[in-house]
Amino acid sequence: MNGSLSICYWFWRGDFNASWGHSGFRGVAETMTDAHRAAGEVWAPTWPQGRRLIRPFSQLDHVLARGVSVVDAGVVHLPNTDHAVVWARLSPDRTEVRSPGTRVTRDRGVSFA
């Protein structure tokens, strides 16, 4: 591996049909970074949407990541769907090890929606 760059990023995003109240979801999510929590948005209700009498009250949609820093995250409400869209702007961790004694620095942000 002399001189090679080994990077591992994990991104899971979308409708998990589970909130932090579900133990199965917590078991996976606690091993990763929740983008909304990392961005300071502790609760981002995404479901249900588009109903007159019921406002969104549960966050079933998430962006989970590992090996990156969260720059920003949010929710977008679109017409004709019952879930809001979650998005996150992520940046690879600034310093990654290339080989012993050599470091690579990255600054480019990547957006996922």
C-alpha positions as CSV (number, residue, x, y, z in Angstrom):
1,M,0.0,0.0,0.0
2,N,3.0,2.3,-0.3
3,G,1.8,5.6,-1.7
4,S,-1.8,4.5,-2.2
5,L,-4.8,6.4,-0.8
6,S,-7.3,4.4,1.2
7,I,-10.5,6.3,2.0
8,C,-13.8,4.9,3.3
9,Y,-17.0,7.0,3.3
10,W,-20.5,5.6,4.1
11,F,-23.7,7.5,3.3
12,W,-27.2,6.3,4.0
13,R,-30.0,8.6,3.3
14,G,-33.8,8.5,2.7
15,D,-36.9,7.1,4.2
16,F,-36.0,4.7,7.1
17,N,-39.6,4.5,8.3
18,A,-38.1,4.8,11.8
19,S,-37.3,7.6,14.2
20,W,-34.8,7.8,17.1
21,G,-37.5,6.1,19.2
22,H,-37.0,2.8,17.3
23,S,-34.3,0.6,18.9
24,G,-33.4,-1.0,15.6
25,F,-32.8,2.3,14.0
26,R,-30.8,3.6,17.0
27,G,-28.6,0.5,16.8
28,V,-27.4,1.4,13.3
29,A,-27.6,5.2,13.6
30,E,-25.5,5.4,16.8
31,T,-22.6,4.0,14.9
32,M,-22.8,6.9,12.3
33,T,-23.2,10.7,12.3
34,D,-26.8,12.0,11.9
35,A,-26.4,14.9,9.6
36,H,-29.3,16.9,11.0
37,R,-28.1,16.5,14.6
38,A,-24.5,17.4,13.7
39,A,-25.8,20.5,11.9
40,G,-27.6,21.6,15.1
41,E,-31.1,20.6,13.9
42,V,-32.0,18.2,16.7
43,W,-35.5,17.5,15.4
44,A,-36.4,17.8,11.7
45,P,-40.0,16.4,11.2
46,T,-40.4,14.9,7.7
47,W,-43.7,13.0,7.9
48,P,-46.6,13.3,7.2
49,Q,-46.6,16.3,4.9
50,G,-49.2,17.7,2.5
51,R,-52.1,17.3,4.9
52,R,-54.2,20.2,5.9
53,L,-55.1,19.1,9.4
54,I,-51.9,17.2,10.4
55,R,-48.5,18.9,10.4
56,P,-45.3,16.9,10.2
57,F,-44.5,15.4,13.6
58,S,-42.0,12.6,13.1
59,Q,-38.6,12.4,11.5
60,L,-38.6,9.2,9.5
61,D,-36.2,10.4,6.8
62,H,-32.5,10.7,7.7
63,V,-29.0,11.3,6.3
64,L,-26.4,9.1,8.1
65,A,-22.7,9.3,7.3
66,R,-19.3,8.0,8.5
67,G,-15.9,9.3,7.5
68,V,-17.1,12.8,6.7
69,S,-17.8,16.1,8.4
70,V,-21.3,17.7,8.2
71,V,-21.3,21.2,6.8
72,D,-25.1,21.7,6.8
73,A,-28.3,19.8,6.6
74,G,-32.0,20.6,6.1
75,V,-35.4,19.5,5.0
76,V,-37.3,20.6,1.8
77,H,-41.1,20.2,1.6
78,L,-42.2,19.2,-1.9
79,P,-45.8,19.0,-3.2
80,N,-47.5,15.6,-3.9
81,T,-45.5,13.5,-1.5
82,D,-46.1,12.5,2.1
83,H,-42.4,12.7,3.1
84,A,-40.2,15.8,3.0
85,V,-36.8,15.5,1.3
86,V,-33.7,15.5,3.6
87,W,-30.4,16.8,2.4
88,A,-26.9,17.3,3.7
89,R,-23.8,19.0,2.6
90,L,-20.9,16.8,3.6
91,S,-17.1,17.2,3.4
92,P,-14.5,14.5,3.6
93,D,-12.6,14.6,6.9
94,R,-9.9,17.2,6.3
95,T,-6.9,14.9,7.0
96,E,-6.6,11.4,5.8
97,V,-3.7,9.1,6.0
98,R,-2.1,8.1,2.7
99,S,0.8,6.1,3.9
100,P,3.0,6.3,7.1
101,G,4.2,9.9,7.5
102,T,2.2,11.3,4.5
103,R,-1.1,13.1,4.8
104,V,-3.6,14.3,2.3
105,T,-5.8,17.4,3.0
106,R,-9.2,17.8,1.3
107,D,-11.5,20.8,1.4
108,R,-14.2,20.0,-1.2
109,G,-17.7,19.8,0.0
110,V,-20.2,17.3,-1.5
111,S,-24.0,17.8,-1.4
112,F,-26.4,14.9,-1.4
113,A,-30.2,15.2,-1.7
